[in-house]
Amino acid sequence: MILAAEGELHPIWPHTVEIIVGLIAFALLLWVLAKAGLPTLNKSYAAKTESIRTGLARAEEAEAEAEELKKSAQSRLDGVRDETARIRDDARAEAQQIKAELRTEAEEEAARIRAQADQQATAQREAAQRSLRGEIGGLSADLAERLLGAELADPARRSATVDSFLADLDGMGAR
């Protein structure tokens, strides 16, 4: 303080002219920045902000679209599963129906074969009976001729005797 009184400047305090020139330069710098730099910074900031908003909106739209596609795919998958289950059930039902039809056809075929075998057996039995009747009738007539002699030489008598004998045999078989 003693030196300040003598008119010398203090080493820490700048000159008043330097302060005024510094303040004018600072104000000029602020004005230039405000006129030239600040609008550019504001435009850049606004552009970045708009870019971010647009990106977020697109991301939300893409997310909503992906969610919609996911729901659509899930719906189709559920539809395919339902269709698969229906086809499988239809195939099982059809297999059961075919199995029943084949069983019915096999039973009908077996019944037809049995009936045909019965008819053949009946026909063979009847043919055997006719053959045996003829043979038995002939043998009986021969035997009766031998026993009785010439009485059965007449064909009408012989036929009547054979028929009578066979009727008696049928009567015995029926008992």
Phi and psi in degrees as GROMACS dihedral restraints (atoms count N, CA, C in turn):
[ dihedral_restraints ]
;  ai    aj    ak    al  type     phi  dphi    fc
    3     4     5     6     1   -66.8    20    10
    4     5     6     7     1   -39.9    20    10
    6     7     8     9     1   -71.0    20    10
    7     8     9    10     1   -31.9    20    10
    9    10    11    12     1   -66.7    20    10
   10    11    12    13     1   -30.5    20    10
   12    13    14    15     1   -73.1    20    10
   13    14    15    16     1   -28.0    20    10
   15    16    17    18     1   -79.2    20    10
   16    17    18    19     1    -9.7    20    10
   18    19    20    21     1   101.3    20    10
   19    20    21    22     1     0.4    20    10
   21    22    23    24     1   -84.2    20    10
   22    23    24    25     1   151.3    20    10
   24    25    26    27     1   -83.9    20    10
   25    26    27    28     1   148.8    20    10
   27    28    29    30     1   -81.0    20    10
   28    29    30    31     1   141.5    20    10
   30    31    32    33     1   -69.3    20    10
   31    32    33    34     1   -21.1    20    10
   33    34    35    36     1   -85.7    20    10
   34    35    36    37     1   -35.0    20    10
   36    37    38    39     1   -87.8    20    10
   37    38    39    40     1   128.0    20    10
   39    40    41    42     1   -76.1    20    10
   40    41    42    43     1   170.8    20    10
   42    43    44    45     1   -72.0    20    10
   43    44    45    46     1   155.2    20    10
   45    46    47    48     1   -65.8    20    10
   46    47    48    49     1   -35.8    20    10
   48    49    50    51     1   -65.8    20    10
   49    50    51    52     1   -40.8    20    10
   51    52    53    54     1   -63.6    20    10
   52    53    54    55     1   -38.7    20    10
   54    55    56    57     1   -65.6    20    10
   55    56    57    58     1   -44.3    20    10
   57    58    59    60     1   -66.8    20    10
   58    59    60    61     1   -45.8    20    10
   60    61    62    63     1   -64.3    20    10
   61    62    63    64     1   -41.3    20    10
   63    64    65    66     1   -63.5    20    10
   64    65    66    67     1   -40.2    20    10
   66    67    68    69     1   -67.9    20    10
   67    68    69    70     1   -39.7    20    10
   69    70    71    72     1   -66.1    20    10
   70    71    72    73     1   -43.3    20    10
   72    73    74    75     1   -63.9    20    10
   73    74    75    76     1   -41.1    20    10
   75    76    77    78     1   -64.6    20    10
   76    77    78    79     1   -42.4    20    10
   78    79    80    81     1   -64.6    20    10
   79    80    81    82     1   -41.0    20    10
   81    82    83    84     1   -63.1    20    10
   82    83    84    85     1   -42.9    20    10
   84    85    86    87     1   -62.2    20    10
   85    86    87    88     1   -43.3    20    10
   87    88    89    90     1   -63.1    20    10
   88    89    90    91     1   -41.0    20    10
   90    91    92    93     1   -65.5    20    10
   91    92    93    94     1   -43.5    20    10
   93    94    95    96     1   -63.3    20    10
   94    95    96    97     1   -43.9    20    10
   96    97    98    99     1   -64.2    20    10
   97    98    99   100     1   -40.3    20    10
   99   100   101   102     1   -66.3    20    10
  100   101   102   103     1   -37.8    20    10
  102   103   104   105     1   -81.8    20    10
  103   104   105   106     1   -37.1    20    10
  105   106   107   108     1  -106.5    20    10
  106   107   108   109     1   -48.0    20    10
  108   109   110   111     1   -82.9    20    10
  109   110   111   112     1   -40.4    20    10
  111   112   113   114     1   -64.1    20    10
  112   113   114   115     1   -45.3    20    10
  114   115   116   117     1   -61.0    20    10
  115   116   117   118     1   -38.6    20    10
  117   118   119   120     1   -63.9    20    10
  118   119   120   121     1   -44.2    20    10
  120   121   122   123     1   -63.5    20    10
  121   122   123   124     1   -41.6    20    10
  123   124   125   126     1   -64.3    20    10
  124   125   126   127     1   -41.5    20    10
  126   127   128   129     1   -63.7    20    10
  127   128   129   130     1   -43.9    20    10
  129   130   131   132     1   -63.3    20    10
  130   131   132   133     1   -43.9    20    10
  132   133   134   135     1   -63.0    20    10
  133   134   135   136     1   -43.8    20    10
  135   136   137   138     1   -64.7    20    10
  136   137   138   139     1   -40.8    20    10
  138   139   140   141     1   -64.6    20    10
  139   140   141   142     1   -44.1    20    10
  141   142   143   144     1   -62.4    20    10
  142   143   144   145     1   -43.9    20    10
  144   145   146   147     1   -61.4    20    10
  145   146   147   148     1   -45.1    20    10
  147   148   149   150     1   -65.3    20    10
  148   149   150   151     1   -39.0    20    10
  150   151   152   153     1   -62.1    20    10
  151   152   153   154     1   -42.5    20    10
  153   154   155   156     1   -65.7    20    10
  154   155   156   157     1   -43.9    20    10
  156   157   158   159     1   -61.5    20    10
  157   158   159   160     1   -44.0    20    10
  159   160   161   162     1   -62.7    20    10
  160   161   162   163     1   -43.1    20    10
  162   163   164   165     1   -62.3    20    10
  163   164   165   166     1   -42.3    20    10
  165   166   167   168     1   -64.8    20    10
  166   167   168   169     1   -40.6    20    10
  168   169   170   171     1   -64.4    20    10
  169   170   171   172     1   -43.3    20    10
  171   172   173   174     1   -64.4    20    10
  172   173   174   175     1   -39.0    20    10
  174   175   176   177     1   -63.9    20    10
  175   176   177   178     1   -41.8    20    10
  177   178   179   180     1   -64.9    20    10
  178   179   180   181     1   -40.9    20    10
  180   181   182   183     1   -64.1    20    10
  181   182   183   184     1   -43.4    20    10
  183   184   185   186     1   -63.8    20    10
  184   185   186   187     1   -39.5    20    10
  186   187   188   189     1   -65.1    20    10
  187   188   189   190     1   -42.7    20    10
  189   190   191   192     1   -64.7    20    10
  190   191   192   193     1   -40.9    20    10
  192   193   194   195     1   -65.2    20    10
  193   194   195   196     1   -41.3    20    10
  195   196   197   198     1   -63.5    20    10
  196   197   198   199     1   -40.1    20    10
  198   199   200   201     1   -64.3    20    10
  199   200   201   202     1   -40.9    20    10
  201   202   203   204     1   -64.7    20    10
  202   203   204   205     1   -42.8    20    10
  204   205   206   207     1   -63.6    20    10
  205   206   207   208     1   -38.4    20    10
  207   208   209   210     1   -63.0    20    10
  208   209   210   211     1   -45.0    20    10
  210   211   212   213     1   -63.6    20    10
  211   212   213   214     1   -41.8    20    10
  213   214   215   216     1   -63.0    20    10
  214   215   216   217     1   -44.5    20    10
  216   217   218   219     1   -64.3    20    10
  217   218   219   220     1   -40.4    20    10
  219   220   221   222     1   -64.3    20    10
  220   221   222   223     1   -40.2    20    10
  222   223   224   225     1   -63.6    20    10
  223   224   225   226     1   -44.6    20    10
  225   226   227   228     1   -64.5    20    10
  226   227   228   229     1   -39.8    20    10
  228   229   230   231     1   -62.9    20    10
  229   230   231   232     1   -42.7    20    10
  231   232   233   234     1   -62.5    20    10
  232   233   234   235     1   -40.4    20    10
  234   235   236   237     1   -62.5    20    10
  235   236   237   238     1   -42.0    20    10
  237   238   239   240     1   -65.3    20    10
  238   239   240   241     1   -41.0    20    10
  240   241   242   243     1   -62.3    20    10
  241   242   243   244     1   -44.0    20    10
  243   244   245   246     1   -62.6    20    10
  244   245   246   247     1   -43.5    20    10
  246   247   248   249     1   -63.2    20    10
  247   248   249   250     1   -41.8    20    10
  249   250   251   252     1   -62.2    20    10
  250   251   252   253     1   -44.4    20    10
  252   253   254   255     1   -63.2    20    10
  253   254   255   256     1   -40.8    20    10
  255   256   257   258     1   -64.9    20    10
  256   257   258   259     1   -44.0    20    10
  258   259   260   261     1   -63.2    20    10
  259   260   261   262     1   -41.5    20    10
  261   262   263   264     1   -63.5    20    10
  262   263   264   265     1   -43.6    20    10
  264   265   266   267     1   -64.1    20    10
  265   266   267   268     1   -41.6    20    10
  267   268   269   270     1   -62.1    20    10
  268   269   270   271     1   -41.4    20    10
  270   271   272   273     1   -64.3    20    10
  271   272   273   274     1   -41.3    20    10
  273   274   275   276     1   -62.9    20    10
  274   275   276   277     1   -44.9    20    10
  276   277   278   279     1   -63.4    20    10
  277   278   279   280     1   -42.2    20    10
  279   280   281   282     1   -64.6    20    10
  280   281   282   283     1   -39.0    20    10
  282   283   284   285     1   -63.9    20    10
  283   284   285   286     1   -41.8    20    10
  285   286   287   288     1   -63.1    20    10
  286   287   288   289     1   -41.0    20    10
  288   289   290   291     1   -65.0    20    10
  289   290   291   292     1   -44.8    20    10
  291   292   293   294     1   -62.7    20    10
  292   293   294   295     1   -41.0    20    10
  294   295   296   297     1   -61.3    20    10
  295   296   297   298     1   -44.8    20    10
  297   298   299   300     1   -64.3    20    10
  298   299   300   301     1   -41.3    20    10
  300   301   302   303     1   -63.9    20    10
  301   302   303   304     1   -43.8    20    10
  303   304   305   306     1   -63.4    20    10
  304   305   306   307     1   -40.5    20    10
  306   307   308   309     1   -62.6    20    10
  307   308   309   310     1   -44.3    20    10
  309   310   311   312     1   -62.7    20    10
  310   311   312   313     1   -45.2    20    10
  312   313   314   315     1   -62.1    20    10
  313   314   315   316     1   -40.4    20    10
  315   316   317   318     1   -65.3    20    10
  316   317   318   319     1   -41.9    20    10
  318   319   320   321     1   -64.4    20    10
  319   320   321   322     1   -41.1    20    10
  321   322   323   324     1   -64.6    20    10
  322   323   324   325     1   -42.2    20    10
  324   325   326   327     1   -63.3    20    10
  325   326   327   328     1   -42.6    20    10
  327   328   329   330     1   -63.4    20    10
  328   329   330   331     1   -42.1    20    10
  330   331   332   333     1   -64.2    20    10
  331   332   333   334     1   -40.7    20    10
  333   334   335   336     1   -64.7    20    10
  334   335   336   337     1   -41.6    20    10
  336   337   338   339     1   -66.0    20    10
  337   338   339   340     1   -41.3    20    10
  339   340   341   342     1   -61.1    20    10
  340   341   342   343     1   -44.9    20    10
  342   343   344   345     1   -63.0    20    10
  343   344   345   346     1   -41.9    20    10
  345   346   347   348     1   -65.3    20    10
  346   347   348   349     1   -40.9    20    10
  348   349   350   351     1   -64.8    20    10
  349   350   351   352     1   -40.9    20    10
  351   352   353   354     1   -62.2    20    10
  352   353   354   355     1   -42.7    20    10
  354   355   356   357     1   -63.3    20    10
  355   356   357   358     1   -42.9    20    10
  357   358   359   360     1   -65.1    20    10
  358   359   360   361     1   -41.5    20    10
  360   361   362   363     1   -64.1    20    10
  361   362   363   364     1   -42.1    20    10
  363   364   365   366     1   -63.8    20    10
  364   365   366   367     1   -43.8    20    10
  366   367   368   369     1   -64.1    20    10
  367   368   369   370     1   -42.7    20    10
  369   370   371   372     1   -66.2    20    10
  370   371   372   373     1   -39.8    20    10
  372   373   374   375     1   -63.4    20    10
  373   374   375   376     1   -44.3    20    10
  375   376   377   378     1   -64.3    20    10
  376   377   378   379     1   -40.5    20    10
  378   379   380   381     1   -64.3    20    10
  379   380   381   382     1   -41.0    20    10
  381   382   383   384     1   -65.4    20    10
  382   383   384   385     1   -40.6    20    10
  384   385   386   387     1   -63.5    20    10
  385   386   387   388     1   -43.4    20    10
  387   388   389   390     1   -62.6    20    10
  388   389   390   391     1   -43.1    20    10
  390   391   392   393     1   -64.3    20    10
  391   392   393   394     1   -45.5    20    10
  393   394   395   396     1   -65.4    20    10
  394   395   396   397     1   -38.9    20    10
  396   397   398   399     1   -60.9    20    10
  397   398   399   400     1   -44.2    20    10
  399   400   401   402     1   -63.0    20    10
  400   401   402   403     1   -44.8    20    10
  402   403   404   405     1   -66.9    20    10
  403   404   405   406     1   -44.6    20    10
  405   406   407   408     1   -63.8    20    10
  406   407   408   409     1   -41.3    20    10
  408   409   410   411     1   -61.1    20    10
  409   410   411   412     1   -45.5    20    10
  411   412   413   414     1   -63.9    20    10
  412   413   414   415     1   -44.3    20    10
  414   415   416   417     1   -66.0    20    10
  415   416   417   418     1   -38.7    20    10
  417   418   419   420     1   -64.5    20    10
  418   419   420   421     1   -42.1    20    10
  420   421   422   423     1   -65.0    20    10
  421   422   423   424     1   -41.8    20    10
  423   424   425   426     1   -62.1    20    10
  424   425   426   427     1   -43.5    20    10
  426   427   428   429     1   -64.9    20    10
  427   428   429   430     1   -44.1    20    10
  429   430   431   432     1   -66.0    20    10
  430   431   432   433     1   -37.1    20    10
  432   433   434   435     1   -62.9    20    10
  433   434   435   436     1   -41.7    20    10
  435   436   437   438     1   -67.1    20    10
  436   437   438   439     1   -40.4    20    10
  438   439   440   441     1   -72.6    20    10
  439   440   441   442     1   -42.3    20    10
  441   442   443   444     1   -95.7    20    10
  442   443   444   445     1   -17.8    20    10
  444   445   446   447     1    97.4    20    10
  445   446   447   448     1  -134.8    20    10
  447   448   449   450     1   -89.1    20    10
  448   449   450   451     1     2.3    20    10
  450   451   452   453     1   -61.6    20    10
  451   452   453   454     1   -30.9    20    10
  453   454   455   456     1   -95.6    20    10
  454   455   456   457     1    16.4    20    10
  456   457   458   459     1   -69.2    20    10
  457   458   459   460     1   -26.9    20    10
  459   460   461   462     1   -71.2    20    10
  460   461   462   463     1   126.6    20    10
  462   463   464   465     1   -63.4    20    10
  463   464   465   466     1   -34.3    20    10
  465   466   467   468     1   -68.3    20    10
  466   467   468   469     1   -43.2    20    10
  468   469   470   471     1   -66.2    20    10
  469   470   471   472     1   -42.4    20    10
  471   472   473   474     1   -60.1    20    10
  472   473   474   475     1   -46.3    20    10
  474   475   476   477     1   -62.4    20    10
  475   476   477   478     1   -40.5    20    10
  477   478   479   480     1   -65.5    20    10
  478   479   480   481     1   -40.7    20    10
  480   481   482   483     1   -65.4    20    10
  481   482   483   484     1   -44.3    20    10
  483   484   485   486     1   -62.8    20    10
  484   485   486   487     1   -44.6    20    10
  486   487   488   489     1   -62.8    20    10
  487   488   489   490     1   -41.1    20    10
  489   490   491   492     1   -63.5    20    10
  490   491   492   493     1   -43.0    20    10
  492   493   494   495     1   -64.5    20    10
  493   494   495   496     1   -43.3    20    10
  495   496   497   498     1   -67.4    20    10
  496   497   498   499     1   -36.0    20    10
  498   499   500   501     1   -63.8    20    10
  499   500   501   502     1   -40.3    20    10
  501   502   503   504     1   -63.7    20    10
  502   503   504   505     1   -40.3    20    10
  504   505   506   507     1   -63.9    20    10
  505   506   507   508     1   -42.4    20    10
  507   508   509   510     1   -62.0    20    10
  508   509   510   511     1   -39.9    20    10
  510   511   512   513     1   -63.5    20    10
  511   512   513   514     1   -37.8    20    10
  513   514   515   516     1   -69.7    20    10
  514   515   516   517     1   -38.4    20    10
  516   517   518   519     1   -68.8    20    10
  517   518   519   520     1   -27.9    20    10
  519   520   521   522     1   -76.1    20    10
  520   521   522   523     1   -23.7    20    10
